[in-house]
C-alpha cells in the first residue's frame, strides 16, 4: 500500500485496551478510517487478567438513570448520557452474537464461562470488521495540533488525522504498561486533570497495629464495611458509604471485594467501620451462652466468625480470655460492640501495583457527555478510565469503557458524514 495512503486517517485512537479497541471497531464499521496505536507488547492485557482471567465484562444491575449509585468522580452524572445510549443489554447482545458463553456470579456481575481471551478476540474481530489499522507495539512520541488537524509522531512515522481519541487508561498495574500518558496529553492541551489515585485497591496498616491480625492472612468472611459520617437520610458520598461483601485478611492489611469497594470512598486518615457478624444478634447470643455454657469465649465466638478470627479476637482483651459463664456482662457487651463495630484507620493502600483502576483523571467538566470531545480542544476525545469516572467493582468500569467508546465512535462517524 502506498505510504501516503497509510499516513492520513479520519481518526487515530491511542490505546488498545477495552475502550480503545471497542471505539476503533465501532467507528470503523460506521465508515471511519481508523488507526489504533498502542505501545504495549500484548493487546488488551488488562482485559486478559480481569475477573480472575474470565473478564467481568458488565453488570446487569447498572441503572444509567442513576449513575451516582455505581460511579464516582467530580461529576458522577456525566456518564448518564453514554450509559443510557449504549447499555449493558447492548453489550450482552454483542457477546451473544459472538457466541461467547457467560454466567452471572452475583449482584448482576457477568463473567465469561471460559477465558478473557474470548472478549479480546471479540474486540479484535470488531476492529477487523471495521477495517481498523492496528499498530502494536508502537509508541506515540508526540501529538501536535495544526492547520491540517493532528500530527502524531509514532515509532512507525508521523500520521495525521482531524480527530484523536485518547484511550490510554490510568496508572493501575504498571507492570502491564500503564502510564500517565493520557493525563499528560490532556494537560498539554490545557485540560484540567483531577489528581489520580489508586482505587479498588487493598488497604494497609502499620506493622504494630496489624501484628495481632497478620497471622490471619488468607482468611475470608462476609462483613458489612463502612466509611464516612452517618447521614440523616440515605447513603451518599458526603455521608456514610457501606458495602456488604467478603473481606480478606492479608499479611499487610485487608483486601477482598468489601475492601476494594470501600477503598474508592475511603479518605486517608479516616476510619473504617467493620461489622464482622452482620445480621446477627451477638449481644443476645452471648447473654444466652452465659446462662447455659462453660466454653471459652473464643469458642462461643466461633459461632459467628471463623474460629481463627475468634481466637485472635479474644486475645485482644484479658476479660475475653475466660469461660463465657465467668465473663462479666460489661465484658460481653464490650466484646459484642467491638465485633459489630470494629473501627480502624488504614495507613495507606497497596498502591497502583495492586489497584484495579485509577480514580481521578481528565476532568469531565472539560468534556462533552454526548461525544467525549474536549470542549476547549476540538477533535480531541477522552474515553474509558483516563477520564474522571470510576465504577464499583463488578463490571461497572468495563461498561463505562464500552459506553464511552460507543458514544465517541458515533461522534467520529457524524463528523465524517
C-alpha positions in Angstrom: 0.0 0.0 0.0 1.5 3.4 -0.9 3.0 5.2 2.1 0.8 8.3 1.6 -2.3 6.2 1.8 -1.4 4.8 5.2 -0.4 8.1 6.8 -3.7 10.0 6.8 -6.7 8.8 8.8 -10.1 10.1 9.9 -9.3 9.2 13.5 -6.3 8.0 15.5 -7.1 6.0 18.6 -4.3 5.9 21.2 -4.6 2.8 23.5 -5.7 -0.7 22.6 -7.5 -1.6 25.9 -11.2 -2.2 26.3 -12.3 1.4 25.4 -9.8 1.9 22.5 -10.5 -1.4 20.8 -14.2 -1.0 21.0 -14.2 2.6 19.8 -12.0 1.8 16.9 -14.1 -1.2 15.9 -17.5 0.6 16.1 -16.1 3.7 14.3 -14.6 1.6 11.6 -17.8 -0.2 10.9 -19.5 3.2 10.6 -17.2 4.2 7.8 -14.4 6.0 9.7 -10.9 5.3 8.6 -9.2 4.4 12.0 -5.6 3.9 13.1 -5.3 2.2 16.5 -1.9 2.5 18.2 -0.6 1.0 21.5 2.9 0.8 23.0 2.4 -2.5 24.9 3.7 -5.8 23.6 0.3 -7.5 24.1 -3.2 -6.3 23.1 -5.8 -6.0 25.9 -3.6 -7.2 28.7 -5.8 -5.6 31.4 -8.8 -7.4 29.8 -6.8 -10.7 29.9 -6.2 -10.6 33.7 -9.6 -9.2 34.7 -12.1 -11.2 36.6 -9.6 -13.8 37.6 -8.9 -14.4 33.9 -12.6 -14.7 32.9 -13.5 -11.0 32.4 -16.3 -9.5 34.5 -17.5 -7.7 31.3 -20.6 -5.8 32.6 -23.2 -5.7 35.3 -27.0 -6.2 34.8 -27.8 -4.1 37.8 -26.4 -0.9 36.3 -29.1 1.8 36.2 -28.0 4.5 33.7 -30.6 6.9 35.1 -28.8 6.9 38.5 -25.1 6.7 37.6 -24.2 8.1 41.0 -25.2 4.8 42.6 -22.3 2.9 41.0 -19.9 5.6 39.7 -17.9 8.3 41.4 -15.9 11.3 40.2 -16.1 15.0 40.3 -19.3 14.9 38.3 -20.8 11.3 38.5 -23.8 12.3 36.4 -21.5 13.0 33.5 -21.7 9.3 32.4 -25.5 9.2 32.3 -25.8 10.0 28.6 -23.3 7.4 27.3 -24.5 4.7 29.7 -28.1 5.4 28.6 -27.3 5.2 24.9 -25.2 2.1 25.0 -26.4 -0.2 27.8 -25.3 -3.4 29.5 -28.0 -5.1 27.4 -26.4 -3.8 24.2 -23.0 -5.2 25.0 -24.6 -8.5 26.2 -26.3 -8.8 22.8 -22.9 -8.3 21.1 -21.3 -11.0 23.3 -24.2 -13.4 22.4 -23.7 -12.6 18.7 -20.1 -13.7 19.0 -21.3 -17.0 20.7 -19.4 -16.3 24.0 -20.9 -18.3 26.9 -21.3 -16.3 30.2 -22.9 -16.5 33.6 -24.0 -14.2 36.4 -21.9 -14.6 39.5 -23.8 -12.4 41.9 -25.2 -8.9 42.2 -25.5 -8.6 38.5 -21.9 -9.4 37.7 -21.4 -11.2 34.4 -18.4 -13.3 33.6 -17.3 -15.3 30.6 -17.5 -19.1 31.1 -14.2 -19.8 29.6 -11.5 -17.1 29.3 -10.9 -13.4 28.9 -9.3 -14.3 25.6 -12.9 -14.6 24.2 -13.5 -10.9 24.8 -10.2 -9.9 23.3 -11.0 -11.9 20.2 -14.4 -10.3 20.1 -12.9 -6.8 20.1 -10.3 -7.7 17.5 -13.0 -9.2 15.3 -15.0 -6.0 15.6 -11.9 -4.0 14.6 -11.3 -6.4 11.7 -14.9 -5.9 10.5 -14.3 -2.1 10.6 -11.0 -2.3 8.6 -9.1 -0.8 11.5 -5.3 -0.5 11.1 -3.7 -1.7 14.3 -0.1 -0.8 15.1 1.2 -2.6 18.2 3.7 -2.4 19.7 4.1 1.2 18.5 4.9 4.0 20.8 3.4 7.5 20.4 6.2 10.0 20.9 4.3 13.3 20.4 1.0 14.8 19.4 0.6 18.2 17.8 -2.3 20.2 16.5 -2.0 22.5 13.5 -3.9 23.7 10.4 -4.1 20.2 9.0 -5.5 18.7 12.2 -3.4 16.5 14.5 0.0 15.2 13.8 1.0 12.1 15.8 4.7 11.0 15.8 5.0 7.2 16.3 7.7 4.6 16.1 6.4 3.9 12.6 6.4 7.5 11.4 4.2 10.6 11.6 0.4 10.2 10.9 -2.3 12.8 10.6 -6.0 12.9 11.4 -8.6 15.5 12.3 -9.6 13.5 15.3 -7.5 11.9 18.1 -9.1 9.6 20.7 -7.2 9.1 24.0 -8.0 5.7 25.5 -4.8 5.1 27.4 -6.3 4.2 30.8 -4.9 5.1 34.1 -1.9 4.3 36.3 -3.1 0.9 37.7 -0.9 -2.2 37.2 2.2 -0.6 35.8 3.8 -3.9 35.0 1.4 -4.4 32.1 2.2 -1.0 30.6 0.0 1.5 32.5 1.2 5.1 32.3 0.2 8.7 32.8 0.4 9.4 29.0 -3.3 10.4 28.7 -3.1 12.7 31.7 0.0 14.4 30.3 -1.6 14.8 26.9 -4.7 16.4 28.4 -2.5 18.9 30.3 -0.5 19.6 27.2 -3.7 20.8 25.5 -4.8 22.8 28.6 -7.4 20.4 30.1 -7.7 20.0 33.9 -6.8 16.7 35.4 -8.3 15.6 38.7 -5.5 14.2 40.9 -5.2 10.5 40.2 -5.2 7.9 43.0 -5.4 4.1 43.3 -9.0 2.8 43.6 -10.4 -0.7 44.1 -7.3 -1.3 46.0 -6.3 -3.3 49.2 -5.7 -1.2 52.3 -2.7 -1.5 54.6 -1.9 -0.9 58.3 1.3 -0.2 60.1 3.2 -3.2 61.5 2.5 -2.8 65.2 -1.2 -2.1 64.7 -1.5 -5.1 62.4 0.6 -7.7 64.3 -2.4 -9.4 66.0 -4.1 -10.0 62.6 -1.2 -10.7 60.3 -1.5 -14.4 61.3 -5.0 -14.4 59.7 -3.7 -13.8 56.2 -5.8 -15.8 53.8 -8.9 -15.8 56.0 -12.1 -14.5 54.4 -15.6 -13.8 55.7 -18.7 -11.8 54.8 -18.9 -8.4 56.5 -20.5 -5.0 56.3 -17.9 -2.3 55.9 -18.5 1.5 56.0 -16.7 4.8 55.9 -17.7 8.4 56.2 -20.1 10.1 58.6 -23.5 8.6 59.1 -26.0 10.8 57.1 -29.5 11.6 58.2 -31.1 10.3 55.0 -29.7 7.5 52.9 -26.1 6.8 51.9 -24.3 9.5 49.9 -20.8 10.4 49.0 -20.8 13.2 51.7 -22.1 10.8 54.3 -21.6 7.1 55.1 -20.8 4.6 52.3 -21.3 1.0 53.1 -20.9 -2.4 51.4 -22.0 -5.9 52.2 -19.3 -8.1 50.7 -16.5 -10.5 51.6 -13.4 -9.3 53.4 -10.0 -10.9 53.1 -7.1 -10.6 55.7 -3.6 -10.2 54.2 -0.2 -10.0 55.7 -0.2 -6.2 55.4 -3.9 -5.4 55.8 -7.3 -6.0 54.3 -8.5 -6.9 50.8 -11.4 -8.7 49.2 -14.4 -7.3 47.5 -15.6 -5.4 50.6 -12.3 -3.5 51.0 -11.8 -2.9 47.3 -15.2 -1.3 47.1 -14.8 0.9 50.2 -11.3 1.9 49.1 -12.7 4.2 46.4 -14.6 6.2 49.0 -12.1 6.0 51.9 -10.2 9.2 52.7 -6.7 9.0 54.2 -6.7 9.5 58.0 -10.3 8.5 58.4 -11.6 5.3 60.0 -13.3 2.2 58.6 -16.1 0.6 60.5 -16.5 -3.2 60.0 -19.3 -5.4 61.3 -17.7 -8.8 61.4 -21.0 -10.6 62.2 -23.6 -8.7 60.0 -27.2 -9.6 60.6 -26.5 -11.5 63.8 -27.7 -10.5 67.3 -24.3 -11.1 69.1 -25.3 -9.5 72.4 -28.3 -11.7 72.8 -26.4 -14.8 71.8 -23.6 -14.1 74.3 -26.1 -13.4 77.1 -27.8 -16.8 76.3 -24.4 -18.6 76.2 -23.5 -17.1 79.6 -26.6 -18.9 81.1 -26.0 -22.3 79.5 -22.3 -22.7 78.6 -18.9 -23.1 80.2 -17.0 -22.9 76.9 -14.3 -20.3 76.4 -15.5 -17.1 74.9 -13.4 -17.8 71.8 -15.3 -21.0 71.3 -18.6 -19.2 71.5 -17.4 -16.5 69.1 -16.7 -19.2 66.6 -20.5 -19.5 66.0 -20.3 -16.0 64.4 -16.9 -15.7 62.8 -14.2 -18.2 61.6 -12.5 -19.9 64.6 -9.1 -18.4 63.7 -10.6 -14.9 63.9 -12.5 -15.8 67.1 -9.2 -16.9 68.8 -7.3 -13.8 67.6 -10.2 -11.5 68.6 -10.4 -12.9 72.2 -6.7 -12.3 72.7 -7.3 -8.5 72.4 -8.6 -8.2 76.0 -7.9 -10.3 79.1 -11.5 -10.1 80.0 -12.3 -12.1 76.9 -9.9 -14.9 77.6 -12.1 -16.9 80.0 -15.2 -19.1 80.0 -18.3 -17.3 78.9 -20.1 -18.1 82.2 -17.3 -16.3 84.1 -17.3 -13.2 81.9 -18.9 -10.0 83.2 -21.9 -8.5 81.5 -19.8 -5.5 80.8 -17.1 -7.6 79.1 -19.7 -9.4 77.0 -21.2 -6.1 75.9 -17.8 -4.7 75.0 -17.0 -7.8 73.0 -20.3 -7.7 71.1 -19.8 -4.0 70.4 -16.2 -4.5 69.2 -17.2 -7.3 66.9 -20.1 -5.4 65.3 -18.3 -2.1 65.1 -14.6 -2.7 64.6 -13.1 0.7 63.9 -9.7 1.0 62.4 -7.7 3.6 60.4 -5.7 2.3 57.4 -2.2 3.9 57.0 -2.4 3.6 53.2 -3.1 1.4 50.2 -1.2 -1.2 48.2 -0.8 1.5 45.5 -1.2 1.3 41.8 0.6 -2.1 41.5 -2.4 -3.7 43.2 -5.2 -1.2 42.3 -7.8 -2.5 39.7 -8.5 1.1 38.5 -7.4 4.7 38.8 -9.7 7.2 40.3 -9.4 10.8 39.1 -8.2 11.7 35.6 -9.3 14.1 32.9 -11.9 16.4 34.4 -15.2 15.5 32.9 -16.3 19.2 33.1 -13.8 19.6 30.2 -15.6 17.0 28.1 -18.9 16.7 26.2 -21.1 14.0 27.9 -22.6 13.3 24.4 -19.4 12.8 22.5 -16.4 12.6 24.9 -14.8 15.5 23.0 -12.8 18.2 24.7 -14.8 21.5 25.0 -11.6 23.5 24.6 -9.7 21.4 22.1 -11.9 20.4 19.2 -11.2 16.9 17.7 -9.6 15.6 20.9 -11.6 12.9 22.8 -11.0 11.0 26.1 -12.7 7.7 26.8 -12.7 5.0 29.4 -10.5 5.0 32.5 -8.4 8.1 31.5 -11.4 10.3 32.3 -12.6 11.0 35.9 -15.2 8.3 36.0 -14.7 5.4 38.4 -17.1 2.5 38.8 -17.7 0.0 41.5 -16.2 -3.4 41.4 -18.3 -5.9 39.4 -18.2 -5.0 35.7 -19.1 -1.3 36.0 -15.8 0.0 34.7 -15.9 -2.2 31.7 -19.4 -1.0 30.9 -18.1 2.6 31.1 -15.4 1.6 28.7 -18.0 0.2 26.2 -20.4 3.1 26.6 -17.9 5.9 26.4 -16.2 4.3 23.4 -19.6 3.8 21.6 -20.6 7.4 22.2 -17.2 8.6 20.9 -17.5 6.4 17.8 -20.9 7.8 16.9 -19.4 11.3 17.1 -16.5 10.4 14.9 -18.9 9.0 12.3 -21.1 12.0 12.5 -18.1 14.3 12.0 -17.1 12.4 8.8 -20.6 12.4 7.2 
